[in-house]
């Protein structure tokens, strides 16, 4: 099975230009940058509750005390100005 770059090299210039125009038109029609930004924002918002639950589990069990302390120190060093 030929690889994708090899297929692109064999495409005539006219077909390559047509493919590029089609991709750009679809990018504008589907509002890809807005959708990607929305997905990124939603993912970041979803991470906050997950981290809260993980930290709650770490504090509930004493076996995780050293890991929790290391994690808190890391967050304080990297996230605080």
Beta strands, then each sheet from edge to edge (+ up, - down):
end
